[in-house]
């Protein structure tokens, strides 16, 4: 069984850049204390070999309130995940979520490899992500459908869980409304979510789509968050700008 979100490190900003870590691994959780000084703070989070991504979150009250994502890193192999923070927040509490699940883009790469095995000429056109309900956590929008253009038609593959995909399906009709997405993409969905929250969109969403719509002024691939309000918020995969769709 996959150990997803098994490790949670609580990081409390207490008061010269000192970082102390107690424990190793995910059980018990790693506790890290930080004393802010005049220089940026370095947070070092030990990770085991099962960890694939680490997300740093913060809130102003250690016991309650919404955890906001502040930073994210892809991890490969045991070692240390290091985050640089300024000390602008006089009172904030941090935690590091260590996740065994592959990253969004790693999962897309797996699905693309399966498609190109049957269709070497395939080019990526869209990735649709859905979940079981509204959420503010991209990891819960985990059902993927990958769409590629092939020989004038379309090839599709859907995930069966976080680690595997079903068979490749194909239809003779072309996929319309999108432009090719250059691969690899520069921005993971977790990084897009941090930008989304930083722009003030902290409400729940129901879908996330990676696509480059054929539309004037849209000049790159975007992560498009389908909010429960009915709005669609775009995050540029290249320029990292966040804006509300029309």
Number of C-alpha atoms within 10 A of each C-alpha: 3 11 13 16 18 15 23 21 23 20 25 19 20 12 13 12 17 13 16 15 16 13 12 14 21 19 10 12 16 22 18 22 20 21 15 22 13 9 11 14 20 16 24 17 26 20 24 18 12 18 27 21 21 24 22 23 21 22 19 17 13 16 7 8 10 11 16 20 23 21 19 20 18 16 22 14 11 14 14 13 19 13 16 11 15 12 18 9 11 11 14 16 21 25 25 28 22 29 24 21 19 19 21 19 17 16 20 19 15 15 25 23 14 17 26 16 11 11 17 12 12 20 22 23 24 24 20 19 23 19 17 11 12 17 17 17 15 21 19 16 21 21 18 24 19 23 25 25 24 23 13 10 14 20 26 22 21 20 20 14 11 17 13 11 18 13 13 18 12 16 13 11 13 14 18 11 11 15 20 17 20 13 11 11 13 14 19 17 21 22 19 23 24 19 20 23 16 14 12 9 19 15 13 17 25 22 24 25 20 23 23 23 20 14 10 6 7 12 14 18 27 29 26 25 26 19 20 15 10 9 14 18 20 24 25 22 22 13 13 17 14 22 15 12 10 6
